[in-house]
Amino acid sequence: MASSQSYEVGVVGGGLGGLTAALALRQRGLRVTVLEQAPQLGEVGAGIQTAPNASRILLGLGLRRQLEAIHTEPLDQVRRRWKDGSVIGMTSLGQRCKDEFNAPYWHYHRADLHRVLLDACLDSTGPGPVVAVHTASKVTELDRSDPQRPVAVTEDGRRHACDVLIGADGIRSRVRELMGAPDTLLFSGEMAYRALIPGDLIAADPATRWLVDRYQSTIWYGPDRHLVHYLIRGGEYLNIVACVPCTDEVREKWALPATAADLVDAFPGWDDRVPAMLSKAKEDVSVFALHHRRRDPVWMDGRVVLLGDACHAMLPYQAQGASQAMEDAAVLAEELGAVTAGGVEEALRRYVDRRARHAGMVQEASLQNKTFYHLPDGPEQRARDAKLQNFDGESDLSYRWLWGGTPLNDPDSGAFSYQFAR
């Protein structure tokens, strides 16, 4: 239920989490303004996974038709051994997720998913007030002289007053800093290569053709490093995420361009199929240092609140970063949509109560998996591989808990049927 009194919400950051929040709040009848520091809105060239906990939210926002047009569905999650590529574990995804969780497990190009969310925010025929989106709007100050109306001040001096301000501005959140929240950022010691490899090159080579025969999400485990790959855009690209020990230069600069040769060199001695795959990467290879936040329940101060990486940045070892931000967005919209402007602070407290512990558990599980994925060959590795042959979650968290998501108050969320023709 939307509140009887519409009020104003400012969202700093126009990424996947910020736009999901903007759309969910719009649909509750709130007037939303998004401030994005980049000169134009968009996402990096990379893949993204939405597990059922996030798919359920996106479909509940009325995006099923648009998502069906851009998704690729993996049938399995496969785990392979670094040395010979042998399969050490397989989890069914595809139909199983729709049957058990009433929501799909889908892969996308990040830019495609971002465009769907942005279009829905700006669609004049959609429910609720159209979202106002301002690019080239870097927030540099927070004026809270009126505690009921926080003001985000941009670099060029523009002032955006609102009844509640949401910091969805990523791992190096400026809103978090201006709010006075503690610095909880930690360096993981690792870095991740990201690349999109043209699917036609993969299909044309007998050594890699197997990758397009059955759509899967694959994780290779090895000492001190691991490799993830899956197809997006119906096989147009193979998305690569490769996590390895970080160099001093990447740690210092946070992110750098890289090459296919760098990718291949990062996996010496691995199964021949790995260099055959990685060597096909083209110019859009990048590498970035992996940081995360320590678990911290301080997400709000007055009428300023955090969402996504700004409050619970996690390592990518549960593939849940964006999905957890989308859970934040759904819960925050439920709480803010149920109150008038006078009840904002109590609504924000309820949002933090419902989400901080849950997201914190996912943060910790992602950190656990850093060790779990990278064990050297030996007794611990063999015990891990034995566990992976029959399991329902890599970390202490079961997939049933993780993919079930934070329980929503909205009774309609369980009324949708996401079943598809077999």
C-alpha positions as CSV (number, residue, x, y, z in Angstrom):
1,M,0.0,0.0,0.0
2,A,1.3,3.4,-0.9
3,S,1.1,6.0,1.8
4,S,-1.8,8.5,1.8
5,Q,0.7,11.3,1.6
6,S,3.4,11.3,-1.1
7,Y,6.7,12.8,0.0
8,E,10.2,13.2,-1.5
9,V,13.0,10.7,-1.6
10,G,16.5,11.4,-2.9
11,V,18.7,8.6,-4.1
12,V,22.4,9.2,-4.5
13,G,23.7,6.7,-7.1
14,G,22.1,5.5,-10.3
15,G,23.4,1.9,-10.3
16,L,21.4,-1.3,-10.1
17,G,20.6,-0.9,-6.4
18,G,19.7,2.8,-6.6
19,L,17.5,2.3,-9.6
20,T,15.7,-0.7,-8.1
21,A,15.0,1.4,-5.0
22,A,13.8,4.3,-7.1
23,L,11.4,2.1,-9.1
24,A,10.1,0.3,-6.0
25,L,9.6,3.7,-4.2
26,R,7.9,5.2,-7.3
27,Q,5.4,2.3,-7.4
28,R,4.6,3.1,-3.7
29,G,3.6,6.6,-4.8
30,L,6.7,8.4,-3.6
31,R,8.4,11.2,-5.5
32,V,11.9,10.1,-6.2
33,T,15.0,12.0,-7.5
34,V,18.2,10.1,-8.5
35,L,21.5,11.9,-8.4
36,E,24.2,10.1,-10.4
37,Q,27.8,11.5,-10.6
38,A,28.6,10.0,-14.1
39,P,27.9,12.2,-17.1
40,Q,25.6,9.5,-18.5
41,L,23.8,6.6,-17.0
42,G,25.0,3.1,-17.9
43,E,26.8,0.0,-16.6
44,V,30.2,-1.5,-17.3
45,G,30.5,-4.3,-19.9
46,A,30.2,-7.3,-17.7
47,G,27.8,-10.0,-16.7
48,I,25.6,-10.3,-13.6
49,Q,23.7,-13.0,-12.0
50,T,20.3,-12.7,-10.2
51,A,19.5,-15.6,-8.0
52,P,15.8,-16.2,-7.1
53,N,15.9,-13.8,-4.2
54,A,16.6,-10.9,-6.6
55,S,14.6,-12.2,-9.6
56,R,11.5,-12.4,-7.3
57,I,11.9,-8.7,-6.6
58,L,12.5,-7.7,-10.2
59,L,9.5,-9.7,-11.4
60,G,7.4,-8.3,-8.6
61,L,8.2,-4.8,-10.0
62,G,6.4,-5.8,-13.2
63,L,9.5,-6.4,-15.3
64,R,9.0,-10.0,-16.3
65,R,8.4,-9.3,-20.0
66,Q,11.5,-7.0,-20.3
67,L,13.7,-9.5,-18.4
68,E,12.6,-12.4,-20.5
69,A,13.9,-10.4,-23.5
70,I,17.4,-10.0,-22.2
71,H,18.1,-12.9,-19.9
72,T,20.1,-16.1,-20.4
73,E,19.2,-19.1,-18.2
74,P,21.9,-21.4,-16.8
75,L,20.7,-25.0,-16.4
76,D,23.3,-25.9,-13.8
77,Q,26.0,-24.5,-11.6
78,V,29.1,-26.6,-12.2
79,R,32.3,-26.8,-10.1
80,R,35.6,-27.9,-11.7
81,R,39.0,-28.8,-10.5
82,W,41.8,-26.5,-11.7
83,K,44.3,-29.1,-12.8
84,D,42.3,-31.4,-15.1
85,G,38.9,-29.7,-15.3
86,S,37.1,-32.7,-13.7
87,V,33.6,-31.9,-12.4
88,I,33.6,-32.0,-8.6
89,G,30.1,-30.8,-8.0
90,M,26.9,-29.8,-9.8
91,T,23.8,-27.9,-8.6
92,S,20.7,-27.9,-10.8
93,L,19.4,-24.3,-11.5
94,G,17.0,-23.7,-14.4
95,Q,13.7,-25.4,-13.8
96,R,14.6,-26.3,-10.3
97,C,14.8,-22.7,-9.1
98,K,11.4,-21.9,-10.6
99,D,9.9,-25.1,-9.1
100,E,11.4,-24.7,-5.6
101,F,11.7,-20.9,-5.2
102,N,9.0,-19.7,-7.6
103,A,11.6,-17.4,-9.2
104,P,14.3,-18.0,-11.8
105,Y,18.1,-17.9,-11.7
106,W,19.1,-15.7,-14.6
107,H,22.2,-14.1,-16.2
108,Y,22.3,-10.8,-17.9
109,H,24.6,-8.2,-19.4
110,R,24.8,-5.6,-16.7
111,A,24.0,-2.8,-19.2
112,D,20.9,-4.6,-20.4
113,L,19.5,-5.0,-16.8
114,H,20.4,-1.4,-16.0
115,R,18.5,-0.2,-19.1
116,V,15.4,-2.1,-18.1
117,L,15.4,-0.6,-14.7
118,L,16.1,2.9,-16.0
119,D,13.4,2.7,-18.7
120,A,10.8,1.6,-16.0
121,C,11.8,4.5,-13.8
122,L,11.3,7.0,-16.6
123,D,8.2,5.3,-18.2
124,S,5.4,7.9,-18.2
125,T,2.7,5.2,-18.3
126,G,4.0,3.3,-15.3
127,P,2.5,3.5,-11.8
128,G,3.5,6.4,-9.5
129,P,5.3,9.6,-10.2
130,V,8.0,9.4,-12.9
131,V,11.5,9.3,-11.4
132,A,13.6,12.4,-11.9
133,V,17.1,11.4,-12.9
134,H,20.0,13.9,-12.9
135,T,23.4,12.9,-14.3
136,A,26.7,14.8,-13.8
137,S,25.4,15.3,-10.2
138,K,28.3,14.4,-7.9
139,V,27.2,14.9,-4.3
140,T,29.9,16.7,-2.3
141,E,28.0,18.0,0.8
142,L,25.1,17.1,3.0
143,D,23.2,20.0,4.6
144,R,21.3,18.7,7.6
145,S,20.6,22.1,9.3
146,D,16.9,21.1,9.1
147,P,16.9,17.5,10.4
148,Q,13.5,16.8,8.7
149,R,14.8,17.8,5.3
150,P,18.3,16.7,4.4
151,V,19.8,18.5,1.4
152,A,22.2,16.8,-1.0
153,V,24.5,19.5,-2.4
154,T,26.2,18.7,-5.8
155,E,29.6,19.8,-7.0
156,D,28.1,22.6,-9.1
157,G,26.2,24.0,-6.1
158,R,22.7,22.7,-6.8
159,R,20.7,21.8,-3.7
160,H,18.3,18.8,-3.6
161,A,16.1,18.8,-0.5
162,C,14.1,15.7,0.4
163,D,12.3,14.0,3.2
164,V,14.7,11.0,3.2
165,L,18.1,10.6,1.5
166,I,19.3,7.2,0.4
167,G,23.1,6.6,-0.2
168,A,23.2,4.0,-2.9
169,D,26.6,5.2,-4.1
170,G,28.7,2.2,-3.9
171,I,31.7,0.8,-2.0
172,R,33.4,4.2,-1.8
173,S,30.1,5.9,-0.7
174,R,30.3,9.7,-0.3
175,V,27.0,9.7,1.5
176,R,28.4,7.2,4.0
177,E,31.3,9.5,4.6
178,L,29.2,12.7,5.0
179,M,26.8,10.8,7.3
180,G,29.7,10.2,9.6
181,A,29.4,6.4,9.5
182,P,32.6,4.5,10.6
183,D,35.2,3.5,7.9
184,T,34.7,-0.2,7.6
185,L,36.4,-0.8,4.3
186,L,38.9,-3.8,4.2
187,F,41.2,-4.9,1.4
188,S,40.9,-8.6,0.6
189,G,44.4,-9.1,-0.8
190,E,42.9,-10.2,-4.1
191,M,41.9,-8.7,-7.4
192,A,39.4,-9.7,-10.1
193,Y,39.8,-9.7,-13.8
194,R,36.6,-9.1,-15.8
195,A,36.2,-9.8,-19.5
196,L,33.6,-10.5,-22.1
197,I,34.7,-13.0,-24.7
198,P,32.8,-13.1,-28.1
199,G,30.7,-16.3,-28.1
200,D,31.3,-16.9,-31.8
201,L,35.0,-17.4,-31.1
202,I,34.2,-19.8,-28.3
203,A,31.8,-21.8,-30.6
204,A,34.3,-21.9,-33.5
205,D,37.1,-23.6,-31.5
206,P,36.7,-27.4,-30.8
207,A,38.6,-26.8,-27.6
208,T,36.0,-24.5,-26.2
209,R,32.8,-25.4,-28.2
210,W,31.5,-27.4,-25.2
211,L,30.9,-24.1,-23.4
212,V,28.0,-23.3,-25.7
213,D,26.5,-26.7,-25.9
214,R,24.7,-26.4,-22.5
215,Y,24.3,-23.1,-20.7
216,Q,25.9,-23.4,-17.2
217,S,27.5,-21.2,-14.6
218,T,30.9,-22.7,-13.9
219,I,33.4,-22.2,-11.1
220,W,36.9,-23.6,-11.3
221,Y,38.7,-24.0,-7.9
222,G,42.5,-23.8,-7.6
223,P,45.2,-22.9,-5.0
224,D,45.0,-19.1,-4.3
225,R,42.6,-18.4,-7.2
226,H,39.4,-19.3,-8.9
227,L,37.6,-18.7,-12.2
228,V,33.9,-18.1,-13.0
229,H,32.3,-18.1,-16.4
230,Y,28.8,-18.1,-17.9
231,L,27.1,-17.0,-21.1
232,I,25.1,-13.9,-21.5
233,R,22.9,-12.4,-24.2
234,G,21.9,-15.9,-25.4
235,G,25.5,-16.9,-26.1
236,E,26.7,-13.6,-27.6
237,Y,29.4,-13.3,-24.9
238,L,31.1,-15.5,-22.4
239,N,31.4,-13.5,-19.2
240,I,34.6,-14.1,-17.2
241,V,35.4,-13.2,-13.6
242,A,38.9,-14.4,-12.5
243,C,40.0,-13.8,-8.9
244,V,43.8,-14.0,-8.1
245,P,46.2,-12.5,-5.6
246,C,46.4,-8.7,-6.0
247,T,49.5,-6.8,-7.3
248,D,50.8,-3.7,-5.6
249,E,49.9,-1.6,-8.6
250,V,46.3,-2.7,-8.8
251,R,45.9,-2.3,-5.0
252,E,47.2,1.3,-5.3
253,K,45.1,2.3,-8.4
254,W,42.0,0.2,-7.6
255,A,41.3,-0.6,-11.3
256,L,43.4,-0.9,-14.4
257,P,42.9,-2.1,-18.0
258,A,44.4,-5.6,-18.8
259,T,44.9,-7.9,-21.7
260,A,44.1,-11.5,-22.7
261,A,47.7,-12.4,-22.1
262,D,47.5,-11.1,-18.5
263,L,44.4,-13.4,-18.0
264,V,46.2,-16.4,-19.4
265,D,49.3,-15.7,-17.3
266,A,47.3,-15.5,-14.1
267,F,46.4,-19.2,-14.4
268,P,49.7,-21.1,-15.0
269,G,49.5,-24.9,-15.0
270,W,45.7,-25.0,-15.3
271,D,43.7,-27.4,-17.5
272,D,44.4,-26.6,-21.2
273,R,40.8,-25.5,-21.7
274,V,41.4,-22.5,-19.4
275,P,44.0,-20.8,-21.6
276,A,42.1,-21.8,-24.7
277,M,39.1,-19.9,-23.4
278,L,40.9,-16.9,-21.8
279,S,43.2,-16.2,-24.8
280,K,40.1,-15.3,-26.9
281,A,39.4,-12.2,-24.8
282,K,39.6,-8.9,-26.7
283,E,40.3,-5.4,-25.7
284,D,37.7,-5.0,-23.0
285,V,39.6,-6.7,-20.2
286,S,39.9,-5.0,-16.8
287,V,41.2,-5.8,-13.4
288,F,40.2,-4.3,-10.1
289,A,41.2,-4.7,-6.4
290,L,38.6,-6.5,-4.3
291,H,37.5,-4.7,-1.2
292,H,34.7,-5.4,1.2
293,R,33.2,-3.9,4.4
294,R,33.3,-5.5,7.8
295,R,29.9,-6.3,9.1
296,D,28.3,-3.1,10.6
297,P,24.7,-2.5,11.6
298,V,25.0,1.4,11.4
299,W,23.1,2.1,8.2
300,M,21.2,5.3,9.1
301,D,21.4,8.6,10.8
302,G,18.2,10.6,11.2
303,R,16.7,10.7,7.7
304,V,19.8,9.6,5.8
305,V,20.2,5.9,5.1
306,L,22.5,3.5,3.2
307,L,21.8,0.8,0.7
308,G,23.8,-1.9,-1.1
309,D,27.6,-1.7,-1.2
310,A,27.5,1.6,0.8
311,C,26.6,-0.4,3.9
312,H,27.4,-4.1,3.2
313,A,29.9,-4.3,0.4
314,M,30.9,-8.0,0.0
315,L,33.3,-10.1,-1.9
316,P,31.9,-11.7,-5.0
317,Y,32.2,-15.3,-3.7
318,Q,28.4,-15.8,-3.2
319,A,27.5,-13.8,-6.4
320,Q,25.1,-11.8,-4.2
321,G,26.3,-8.2,-4.2
322,A,23.6,-6.8,-6.5
323,S,21.0,-9.3,-5.3
324,Q,21.4,-8.1,-1.7
325,A,21.1,-4.4,-2.8
326,M,17.8,-5.3,-4.6
327,E,16.6,-6.9,-1.3
328,D,17.5,-3.7,0.4
329,A,15.5,-1.8,-2.2
330,A,12.4,-3.9,-1.8
331,V,12.3,-3.8,2.0
332,L,13.1,-0.1,2.1
333,A,10.2,0.6,-0.3
334,E,7.9,-1.5,1.8
335,E,8.7,0.5,5.0
336,L,8.8,4.0,3.4
337,G,5.7,3.3,1.4
338,A,3.7,2.5,4.5
339,V,4.2,5.8,6.3
340,T,3.7,9.5,5.9
341,A,6.6,11.9,6.0
342,G,6.4,12.1,9.8
343,G,7.1,8.4,10.2
344,V,10.2,8.2,8.1
345,E,12.8,7.6,10.9
346,E,10.8,4.7,12.4
347,A,10.4,3.2,8.9
348,L,14.2,3.5,8.3
349,R,14.8,1.7,11.7
350,R,12.6,-1.1,10.7
351,Y,14.4,-1.4,7.3
352,V,17.7,-1.7,9.1
353,D,16.3,-4.2,11.6
354,R,15.0,-6.4,8.7
355,R,18.1,-6.2,6.5
356,A,21.3,-5.5,8.5
357,R,21.6,-9.0,10.1
358,H,20.6,-10.8,6.9
359,A,23.0,-8.9,4.6
360,G,25.7,-9.2,7.3
361,M,25.4,-13.0,7.2
362,V,25.8,-12.9,3.4
363,Q,28.9,-10.7,3.8
364,E,30.5,-13.2,6.2
365,A,29.6,-16.2,3.9
366,S,31.2,-14.4,1.0
367,L,34.3,-13.9,3.0
368,Q,34.4,-17.6,4.2
369,N,34.2,-18.6,0.5
370,K,37.4,-16.8,-0.2
371,T,39.2,-19.5,1.8
372,F,36.9,-22.3,0.8
373,Y,37.5,-21.6,-3.0
374,H,41.3,-21.2,-2.8
375,L,42.5,-24.1,-0.7
376,P,45.9,-25.6,-1.8
377,D,45.8,-29.2,-2.9
378,G,45.7,-31.5,0.1
379,P,43.5,-33.0,2.8
380,E,41.3,-29.8,3.2
381,Q,40.8,-29.5,-0.5
382,R,39.8,-33.2,-0.8
383,A,37.3,-32.7,2.1
384,R,35.9,-29.6,0.4
385,D,35.6,-31.5,-2.9
386,A,33.8,-34.3,-1.2
387,K,31.3,-31.9,0.3
388,L,30.7,-30.3,-3.1
389,Q,29.5,-33.6,-4.5
390,N,26.3,-33.3,-2.6
391,F,25.4,-30.0,-1.0
392,D,23.0,-27.1,-0.8
393,G,25.3,-24.2,-0.2
394,E,29.1,-23.7,-0.2
395,S,29.3,-21.6,3.0
396,D,27.4,-21.9,6.3
397,L,24.3,-20.5,4.4
398,S,22.0,-22.9,2.6
399,Y,20.7,-22.0,-0.8
400,R,17.2,-22.4,0.6
401,W,17.9,-19.6,3.1
402,L,19.9,-17.4,0.6
403,W,17.6,-17.7,-2.3
404,G,14.5,-17.5,-0.2
405,G,15.5,-13.9,0.6
406,T,14.4,-11.5,3.2
407,P,10.7,-12.2,3.9
408,L,8.5,-9.4,2.3
409,N,5.4,-8.1,3.9
410,D,3.7,-7.8,0.5
411,P,1.2,-10.7,0.2
412,D,1.2,-10.2,-3.6
413,S,4.8,-11.2,-3.9
414,G,3.9,-14.8,-3.2
415,A,0.9,-14.7,-5.6
416,F,2.8,-14.4,-8.8
417,S,3.5,-17.6,-10.7
418,Y,6.9,-17.6,-12.4
419,Q,6.4,-21.0,-13.9
420,F,7.4,-21.3,-17.6
421,A,6.5,-23.9,-20.2
422,R,8.9,-26.8,-19.9
